[in-house]
Amino acid sequence: MMDRRTAALFALSSVFFGGTFVAAKAGLEYFPPLLFVALRFDVAAVVLLGYVLASRSREELLPTTRGDVYGIFATGVLVIGLANALLFVGQQYATSAVGAIVFSLTPILTPVFAAVLLSTERLSPRGGAGMILGLVGVALVVSPDPAALLGGDAVGRAILFGGAASAALGSVLIRRSRASLSSTVRIAWGLPLAAGLSHVLALGAGESVSSIVWTPGALLALAYVSIVAGVLAYAAYFSLIDSSGAVQANLVFYVVPVVSTIGGAALLGEAVSPTALVGFLTIFVGFAVLGSESIDVRGKLETLIGARGTDVLEGEEEPRGYRAD
């Protein structure tokens, strides 16, 4: 069952990542997509590196095992760098609703990779049913146009799917690496890798710094995706992977569209449709099905009934004025 720390990490990851889509939508008006991602990780790397250098000893900062190196690579290249680069590029060719649907395949793809690479994280039939319910709920929340899902630009959907697959594979590889570094230090090493990869991709795509429009809105969007959705969100997310596993941690991506929808309604005045409310409930039911795996309902009922019976047999007093034979 989820303890308080895990629940807090899950909630923080969901809220911080959920705000990313609002900030990214605003920021793409001022930045080319890959350069936006690159600058985001530049800022995040400087902030987090400064923090770990001031708060960690030399022994805590240096990778000492092969697992540490694998964990840093999976963090920086797959989960942070490539996944975000593909997400930002793919959103140019697809609606935000389609993007949310495709990226919400991450929790579905994670058990597939885990089944091959991890022996301890296998998805049961009940868990699969819960995940499918969650995905249906996400579809209802974002209410995509069926024509947009079935038609339109297949390249955009393929790019988004690649981002979801990269995030899923990377999270499983992190779990498999059994790194000795803390998740915060691992991110501090991974962010420069993600920034470097994004700069190379931006250069290859012909994006230029001269095309950026520097305004207060651009700076605010960059600050959010760098510090809140970059440093704080990833710190919570990778700690969640370490504590609960890749399969459970990636359920965050089912909650992110819910947070984005609520945030859009509160901050941007976007309407929440009745279908979205049904989607919220469906996601909740999906999580309830997943959570029920960790609760032995029959055992708890038998224990409760047994305890009640014992109380009656052992604790019941005889009526006053009478004595048993």
FIMARPA-220924 format. One record per residue (C-alpha): x, y, z; residue in one letter; residue number from 1. Coordinates in nm, 2 decimals. Layout:
+--------+--------+--------+------+-----+
|   east |  north |     up | code | pos |
+--------+--------+--------+------+-----+
|      X |      Y |      Z |    A | NUM |
...
+--------+--------+--------+------+-----+
//
This chain:
+--------+--------+--------+------+-----+
|   east |  north |     up | code | pos |
+--------+--------+--------+------+-----+
|   0.00 |   0.00 |   0.00 |    M |   1 |
|   0.11 |   0.36 |  -0.06 |    M |   2 |
|   0.27 |   0.53 |   0.24 |    D |   3 |
|   0.26 |   0.90 |   0.31 |    R |   4 |
|   0.60 |   0.97 |   0.15 |    R |   5 |
|   0.51 |   0.79 |  -0.17 |    T |   6 |
|   0.17 |   0.95 |  -0.19 |    A |   7 |
|   0.33 |   1.29 |  -0.15 |    A |   8 |
|   0.58 |   1.22 |  -0.42 |    L |   9 |
|   0.30 |   1.10 |  -0.65 |    F |  10 |
|   0.10 |   1.41 |  -0.59 |    A |  11 |
|   0.39 |   1.65 |  -0.64 |    L |  12 |
|   0.50 |   1.48 |  -0.96 |    S |  13 |
|   0.14 |   1.49 |  -1.09 |    S |  14 |
|   0.09 |   1.86 |  -1.01 |    V |  15 |
|   0.43 |   1.98 |  -1.13 |    F |  16 |
|   0.42 |   1.78 |  -1.45 |    F |  17 |
|   0.05 |   1.88 |  -1.51 |    G |  18 |
|   0.15 |   2.24 |  -1.52 |    G |  19 |
|   0.41 |   2.18 |  -1.78 |    T |  20 |
|   0.16 |   2.16 |  -2.06 |    F |  21 |
|   0.02 |   2.50 |  -1.98 |    V |  22 |
|   0.37 |   2.66 |  -1.95 |    A |  23 |
|   0.49 |   2.48 |  -2.27 |    A |  24 |
|   0.19 |   2.59 |  -2.47 |    K |  25 |
|   0.26 |   2.95 |  -2.36 |    A |  26 |
|   0.64 |   2.92 |  -2.42 |    G |  27 |
|   0.62 |   2.77 |  -2.77 |    L |  28 |
|   0.49 |   3.11 |  -2.88 |    E |  29 |
|   0.83 |   3.26 |  -2.81 |    Y |  30 |
|   1.08 |   2.97 |  -2.85 |    F |  31 |
|   1.15 |   2.71 |  -3.12 |    P |  32 |
|   1.06 |   2.37 |  -2.96 |    P |  33 |
|   1.39 |   2.19 |  -2.94 |    L |  34 |
|   1.57 |   2.51 |  -2.83 |    L |  35 |
|   1.30 |   2.56 |  -2.57 |    F |  36 |
|   1.38 |   2.22 |  -2.43 |    V |  37 |
|   1.75 |   2.28 |  -2.44 |    A |  38 |
|   1.73 |   2.61 |  -2.25 |    L |  39 |
|   1.49 |   2.45 |  -2.01 |    R |  40 |
|   1.75 |   2.19 |  -1.91 |    F |  41 |
|   2.04 |   2.44 |  -1.92 |    D |  42 |
|   1.87 |   2.64 |  -1.64 |    V |  43 |
|   1.76 |   2.33 |  -1.45 |    A |  44 |
|   2.11 |   2.18 |  -1.47 |    A |  45 |
|   2.27 |   2.50 |  -1.33 |    V |  46 |
|   2.02 |   2.52 |  -1.04 |    V |  47 |
|   2.04 |   2.15 |  -0.94 |    L |  48 |
|   2.42 |   2.13 |  -0.98 |    L |  49 |
|   2.46 |   2.43 |  -0.75 |    G |  50 |
|   2.23 |   2.27 |  -0.50 |    Y |  51 |
|   2.40 |   1.93 |  -0.49 |    V |  52 |
|   2.75 |   2.08 |  -0.49 |    L |  53 |
|   2.65 |   2.28 |  -0.18 |    A |  54 |
|   2.47 |   2.00 |   0.00 |    S |  55 |
|   2.65 |   1.67 |  -0.09 |    R |  56 |
|   2.99 |   1.54 |  -0.01 |    S |  57 |
|   3.24 |   1.44 |  -0.28 |    R |  58 |
|   3.17 |   1.07 |  -0.21 |    E |  59 |
|   2.80 |   1.12 |  -0.26 |    E |  60 |
|   2.85 |   1.30 |  -0.59 |    L |  61 |
|   3.07 |   1.06 |  -0.78 |    L |  62 |
|   2.94 |   0.75 |  -0.96 |    P |  63 |
|   3.12 |   0.44 |  -0.83 |    T |  64 |
|   2.95 |   0.15 |  -1.00 |    T |  65 |
|   2.85 |   0.05 |  -1.35 |    R |  66 |
|   2.49 |   0.08 |  -1.23 |    G |  67 |
|   2.54 |   0.44 |  -1.15 |    D |  68 |
|   2.66 |   0.51 |  -1.50 |    V |  69 |
|   2.37 |   0.32 |  -1.65 |    Y |  70 |
|   2.12 |   0.51 |  -1.42 |    G |  71 |
|   2.27 |   0.84 |  -1.52 |    I |  72 |
|   2.24 |   0.75 |  -1.89 |    F |  73 |
|   1.88 |   0.63 |  -1.87 |    A |  74 |
|   1.79 |   0.94 |  -1.67 |    T |  75 |
|   1.95 |   1.21 |  -1.89 |    G |  76 |
|   1.92 |   1.06 |  -2.23 |    V |  77 |
|   1.60 |   0.86 |  -2.23 |    L |  78 |
|   1.36 |   0.98 |  -1.96 |    V |  79 |
|   1.45 |   1.35 |  -1.96 |    I |  80 |
|   1.63 |   1.44 |  -2.29 |    G |  81 |
|   1.48 |   1.23 |  -2.57 |    L |  82 |
|   1.13 |   1.20 |  -2.42 |    A |  83 |
|   1.09 |   1.58 |  -2.38 |    N |  84 |
|   1.25 |   1.65 |  -2.72 |    A |  85 |
|   1.01 |   1.42 |  -2.90 |    L |  86 |
|   0.71 |   1.55 |  -2.69 |    L |  87 |
|   0.78 |   1.91 |  -2.78 |    F |  88 |
|   0.84 |   1.84 |  -3.15 |    V |  89 |
|   0.54 |   1.60 |  -3.18 |    G |  90 |
|   0.30 |   1.86 |  -3.04 |    Q |  91 |
|   0.37 |   2.07 |  -3.34 |    Q |  92 |
|   0.19 |   1.81 |  -3.56 |    Y |  93 |
|  -0.09 |   1.70 |  -3.33 |    A |  94 |
|  -0.34 |   1.86 |  -3.10 |    T |  95 |
|  -0.27 |   1.88 |  -2.73 |    S |  96 |
|  -0.56 |   1.63 |  -2.67 |    A |  97 |
|  -0.39 |   1.37 |  -2.91 |    V |  98 |
|  -0.06 |   1.44 |  -2.74 |    G |  99 |
|  -0.20 |   1.37 |  -2.40 |    A | 100 |
|  -0.36 |   1.05 |  -2.52 |    I | 101 |
|  -0.04 |   0.92 |  -2.68 |    V | 102 |
|   0.19 |   1.02 |  -2.39 |    F | 103 |
|  -0.05 |   0.85 |  -2.15 |    S | 104 |
|   0.05 |   0.53 |  -2.31 |    L | 105 |
|   0.36 |   0.55 |  -2.09 |    T | 106 |
|   0.20 |   0.35 |  -1.80 |    P | 107 |
|   0.09 |   0.09 |  -2.06 |    I | 108 |
|   0.43 |   0.06 |  -2.22 |    L | 109 |
|   0.62 |   0.04 |  -1.89 |    T | 110 |
|   0.50 |  -0.31 |  -1.79 |    P | 111 |
|   0.59 |  -0.43 |  -2.14 |    V | 112 |
|   0.95 |  -0.33 |  -2.09 |    F | 113 |
|   0.94 |  -0.44 |  -1.72 |    A | 114 |
|   0.83 |  -0.79 |  -1.82 |    A | 115 |
|   1.14 |  -0.83 |  -2.03 |    V | 116 |
|   1.40 |  -0.64 |  -1.82 |    L | 117 |
|   1.27 |  -0.68 |  -1.46 |    L | 118 |
|   1.17 |  -1.00 |  -1.28 |    S | 119 |
|   1.01 |  -0.82 |  -0.98 |    T | 120 |
|   0.77 |  -0.59 |  -1.16 |    E | 121 |
|   0.51 |  -0.79 |  -1.35 |    R | 122 |
|   0.16 |  -0.67 |  -1.42 |    L | 123 |
|  -0.12 |  -0.90 |  -1.30 |    S | 124 |
|  -0.46 |  -0.93 |  -1.49 |    P | 125 |
|  -0.62 |  -0.70 |  -1.23 |    R | 126 |
|  -0.34 |  -0.45 |  -1.27 |    G | 127 |
|  -0.39 |  -0.46 |  -1.64 |    G | 128 |
|  -0.76 |  -0.39 |  -1.60 |    A | 129 |
|  -0.69 |  -0.10 |  -1.38 |    G | 130 |
|  -0.44 |   0.05 |  -1.63 |    M | 131 |
|  -0.69 |   0.02 |  -1.91 |    I | 132 |
|  -0.96 |   0.19 |  -1.70 |    L | 133 |
|  -0.71 |   0.47 |  -1.64 |    G | 134 |
|  -0.63 |   0.51 |  -2.01 |    L | 135 |
|  -1.01 |   0.52 |  -2.09 |    V | 136 |
|  -1.04 |   0.79 |  -1.82 |    G | 137 |
|  -0.76 |   1.00 |  -1.98 |    V | 138 |
|  -0.93 |   0.97 |  -2.32 |    A | 139 |
|  -1.26 |   1.10 |  -2.16 |    L | 140 |
|  -1.08 |   1.39 |  -1.98 |    V | 141 |
|  -0.91 |   1.53 |  -2.29 |    V | 142 |
|  -1.21 |   1.44 |  -2.52 |    S | 143 |
|  -1.02 |   1.40 |  -2.84 |    P | 144 |
|  -1.18 |   1.43 |  -3.18 |    D | 145 |
|  -1.19 |   1.07 |  -3.32 |    P | 146 |
|  -1.09 |   1.20 |  -3.66 |    A | 147 |
|  -0.78 |   1.35 |  -3.51 |    A | 148 |
|  -0.69 |   1.02 |  -3.35 |    L | 149 |
|  -0.76 |   0.81 |  -3.66 |    L | 150 |
|  -0.66 |   1.06 |  -3.93 |    G | 151 |
|  -0.44 |   1.36 |  -3.95 |    G | 152 |
|  -0.06 |   1.36 |  -3.93 |    D | 153 |
|   0.07 |   1.02 |  -3.86 |    A | 154 |
|   0.43 |   1.16 |  -3.82 |    V | 155 |
|   0.33 |   1.37 |  -3.52 |    G | 156 |
|   0.17 |   1.07 |  -3.35 |    R | 157 |
|   0.47 |   0.85 |  -3.42 |    A | 158 |
|   0.70 |   1.11 |  -3.27 |    I | 159 |
|   0.49 |   1.14 |  -2.96 |    L | 160 |
|   0.47 |   0.76 |  -2.93 |    F | 161 |
|   0.85 |   0.76 |  -2.94 |    G | 162 |
|   0.87 |   1.00 |  -2.65 |    G | 163 |
|   0.63 |   0.79 |  -2.44 |    A | 164 |
|   0.84 |   0.47 |  -2.53 |    A | 165 |
|   1.16 |   0.65 |  -2.44 |    S | 166 |
|   1.02 |   0.76 |  -2.10 |    A | 167 |
|   0.89 |   0.41 |  -2.02 |    A | 168 |
|   1.21 |   0.23 |  -2.12 |    L | 169 |
|   1.43 |   0.48 |  -1.93 |    G | 170 |
|   1.23 |   0.44 |  -1.61 |    S | 171 |
|   1.26 |   0.06 |  -1.63 |    V | 172 |
|   1.63 |   0.08 |  -1.70 |    L | 173 |
|   1.68 |   0.31 |  -1.40 |    I | 174 |
|   1.51 |   0.05 |  -1.18 |    R | 175 |
|   1.72 |  -0.22 |  -1.33 |    R | 176 |
|   2.05 |  -0.04 |  -1.28 |    S | 177 |
|   2.02 |  -0.05 |  -0.90 |    R | 178 |
|   2.24 |   0.27 |  -0.88 |    A | 179 |
|   2.39 |   0.36 |  -0.55 |    S | 180 |
|   2.36 |   0.74 |  -0.63 |    L | 181 |
|   2.07 |   0.92 |  -0.48 |    S | 182 |
|   1.80 |   1.02 |  -0.73 |    S | 183 |
|   1.88 |   1.39 |  -0.68 |    T | 184 |
|   2.24 |   1.34 |  -0.77 |    V | 185 |
|   2.15 |   1.12 |  -1.06 |    R | 186 |
|   1.93 |   1.39 |  -1.20 |    I | 187 |
|   2.21 |   1.65 |  -1.15 |    A | 188 |
|   2.43 |   1.43 |  -1.37 |    W | 189 |
|   2.15 |   1.36 |  -1.62 |    G | 190 |
|   2.03 |   1.71 |  -1.68 |    L | 191 |
|   2.35 |   1.82 |  -1.86 |    P | 192 |
|   2.32 |   1.51 |  -2.08 |    L | 193 |
|   1.96 |   1.61 |  -2.16 |    A | 194 |
|   2.06 |   1.97 |  -2.23 |    A | 195 |
|   2.35 |   1.86 |  -2.46 |    G | 196 |
|   2.13 |   1.62 |  -2.65 |    L | 197 |
|   1.86 |   1.88 |  -2.70 |    S | 198 |
|   2.11 |   2.14 |  -2.82 |    H | 199 |
|   2.25 |   1.89 |  -3.08 |    V | 200 |
|   1.90 |   1.81 |  -3.20 |    L | 201 |
|   1.81 |   2.19 |  -3.21 |    A | 202 |
|   2.13 |   2.26 |  -3.42 |    L | 203 |
|   2.04 |   1.97 |  -3.65 |    G | 204 |
|   1.69 |   2.11 |  -3.70 |    A | 205 |
|   1.83 |   2.45 |  -3.79 |    G | 206 |
|   1.68 |   2.63 |  -3.49 |    E | 207 |
|   1.85 |   2.96 |  -3.39 |    S | 208 |
|   1.87 |   3.17 |  -3.08 |    V | 209 |
|   1.79 |   3.47 |  -3.29 |    S | 210 |
|   1.44 |   3.34 |  -3.34 |    S | 211 |
|   1.35 |   3.36 |  -2.97 |    I | 212 |
|   1.12 |   3.65 |  -2.87 |    V | 213 |
|   1.23 |   3.75 |  -2.52 |    W | 214 |
|   0.92 |   3.88 |  -2.32 |    T | 215 |
|   0.82 |   3.86 |  -1.95 |    P | 216 |
|   0.58 |   3.58 |  -2.06 |    G | 217 |
|   0.87 |   3.39 |  -2.22 |    A | 218 |
|   1.08 |   3.42 |  -1.91 |    L | 219 |
|   0.79 |   3.31 |  -1.69 |    L | 220 |
|   0.73 |   3.00 |  -1.90 |    A | 221 |
|   1.10 |   2.92 |  -1.91 |    L | 222 |
|   1.13 |   2.96 |  -1.54 |    A | 223 |
|   0.84 |   2.72 |  -1.47 |    Y | 224 |
|   0.94 |   2.44 |  -1.71 |    V | 225 |
|   1.30 |   2.47 |  -1.59 |    S | 226 |
|   1.27 |   2.49 |  -1.21 |    I | 227 |
|   0.93 |   2.36 |  -1.12 |    V | 228 |
|   0.87 |   2.11 |  -1.40 |    A | 229 |
|   1.24 |   2.05 |  -1.44 |    G | 230 |
|   1.41 |   2.03 |  -1.10 |    V | 231 |
|   1.13 |   1.98 |  -0.86 |    L | 232 |
|   0.91 |   1.76 |  -1.07 |    A | 233 |
|   1.19 |   1.53 |  -1.17 |    Y | 234 |
|   1.33 |   1.51 |  -0.82 |    A | 235 |
|   0.99 |   1.39 |  -0.70 |    A | 236 |
|   0.94 |   1.16 |  -1.00 |    Y | 237 |
|   1.27 |   0.98 |  -0.98 |    F | 238 |
|   1.24 |   0.94 |  -0.60 |    S | 239 |
|   0.90 |   0.78 |  -0.67 |    L | 240 |
|   1.07 |   0.53 |  -0.92 |    I | 241 |
|   1.32 |   0.44 |  -0.65 |    D | 242 |
|   1.07 |   0.38 |  -0.38 |    S | 243 |
|   0.77 |   0.22 |  -0.57 |    S | 244 |
|   0.91 |   0.10 |  -0.90 |    G | 245 |
|   0.87 |   0.20 |  -1.26 |    A | 246 |
|   0.53 |   0.05 |  -1.32 |    V | 247 |
|   0.36 |   0.23 |  -1.03 |    Q | 248 |
|   0.55 |   0.55 |  -1.07 |    A | 249 |
|   0.45 |   0.60 |  -1.43 |    N | 250 |
|   0.08 |   0.60 |  -1.33 |    L | 251 |
|   0.16 |   0.97 |  -1.27 |    V | 252 |
|   0.10 |   1.02 |  -1.65 |    F | 253 |
|  -0.26 |   0.92 |  -1.60 |    Y | 254 |
|  -0.31 |   1.20 |  -1.35 |    V | 255 |
|  -0.12 |   1.47 |  -1.54 |    V | 256 |
|  -0.41 |   1.53 |  -1.80 |    P | 257 |
|  -0.65 |   1.57 |  -1.50 |    V | 258 |
|  -0.42 |   1.83 |  -1.34 |    V | 259 |
|  -0.38 |   2.01 |  -1.68 |    S | 260 |
|  -0.75 |   2.02 |  -1.74 |    T | 261 |
|  -0.82 |   2.16 |  -1.39 |    I | 262 |
|  -0.54 |   2.41 |  -1.42 |    G | 263 |
|  -0.66 |   2.52 |  -1.76 |    G | 264 |
|  -1.01 |   2.58 |  -1.62 |    A | 265 |
|  -0.87 |   2.77 |  -1.31 |    A | 266 |
|  -0.60 |   2.98 |  -1.48 |    L | 267 |
|  -0.71 |   3.01 |  -1.85 |    L | 268 |
|  -1.09 |   2.99 |  -1.81 |    G | 269 |
|  -1.12 |   2.67 |  -2.01 |    E | 270 |
|  -1.45 |   2.49 |  -1.97 |    A | 271 |
|  -1.46 |   2.14 |  -1.81 |    V | 272 |
|  -1.70 |   1.92 |  -2.00 |    S | 273 |
|  -1.93 |   1.66 |  -1.84 |    P | 274 |
|  -1.73 |   1.40 |  -2.03 |    T | 275 |
|  -1.42 |   1.51 |  -1.85 |    A | 276 |
|  -1.59 |   1.47 |  -1.51 |    L | 277 |
|  -1.68 |   1.11 |  -1.61 |    V | 278 |
|  -1.31 |   1.07 |  -1.71 |    G | 279 |
|  -1.20 |   1.18 |  -1.36 |    F | 280 |
|  -1.42 |   0.92 |  -1.21 |    L | 281 |
|  -1.30 |   0.65 |  -1.45 |    T | 282 |
|  -0.94 |   0.73 |  -1.36 |    I | 283 |
|  -1.02 |   0.71 |  -0.99 |    F | 284 |
|  -1.19 |   0.37 |  -1.04 |    V | 285 |
|  -0.88 |   0.25 |  -1.23 |    G | 286 |
|  -0.66 |   0.35 |  -0.95 |    F | 287 |
|  -0.89 |   0.18 |  -0.70 |    A | 288 |
|  -0.86 |  -0.15 |  -0.90 |    V | 289 |
|  -0.48 |  -0.12 |  -0.90 |    L | 290 |
|  -0.47 |  -0.04 |  -0.53 |    G | 291 |
|  -0.70 |  -0.33 |  -0.45 |    S | 292 |
|  -0.41 |  -0.56 |  -0.53 |    E | 293 |
|  -0.23 |  -0.46 |  -0.22 |    S | 294 |
|  -0.53 |  -0.51 |   0.00 |    I | 295 |
|  -0.63 |  -0.86 |   0.11 |    D | 296 |
|  -1.00 |  -0.79 |   0.14 |    V | 297 |
|  -1.10 |  -1.15 |   0.22 |    R | 298 |
|  -0.83 |  -1.18 |   0.49 |    G | 299 |
|  -0.93 |  -0.85 |   0.64 |    K | 300 |
|  -1.29 |  -0.95 |   0.66 |    L | 301 |
|  -1.20 |  -1.29 |   0.82 |    E | 302 |
|  -0.98 |  -1.11 |   1.07 |    T | 303 |
|  -1.25 |  -0.86 |   1.15 |    L | 304 |
|  -1.52 |  -1.13 |   1.19 |    I | 305 |
|  -1.29 |  -1.34 |   1.40 |    G | 306 |
|  -1.21 |  -1.05 |   1.62 |    A | 307 |
|  -1.57 |  -0.96 |   1.67 |    R | 308 |
|  -1.65 |  -1.32 |   1.75 |    G | 309 |
|  -1.37 |  -1.34 |   2.01 |    T | 310 |
|  -1.50 |  -1.02 |   2.17 |    D | 311 |
|  -1.85 |  -1.16 |   2.20 |    V | 312 |
|  -1.73 |  -1.49 |   2.34 |    L | 313 |
|  -1.46 |  -1.36 |   2.57 |    E | 314 |
|  -1.58 |  -1.01 |   2.66 |    G | 315 |
|  -1.96 |  -1.05 |   2.70 |    E | 316 |
|  -2.07 |  -1.02 |   3.06 |    E | 317 |
|  -2.35 |  -1.24 |   3.22 |    E | 318 |
|  -2.67 |  -1.06 |   3.32 |    P | 319 |
|  -2.66 |  -0.93 |   3.67 |    R | 320 |
|  -2.83 |  -1.16 |   3.93 |    G | 321 |
|  -2.75 |  -1.48 |   3.74 |    Y | 322 |
|  -2.46 |  -1.73 |   3.78 |    R | 323 |
|  -2.36 |  -1.99 |   3.53 |    A | 324 |
|  -2.37 |  -2.35 |   3.63 |    D | 325 |
+--------+--------+--------+------+-----+
//
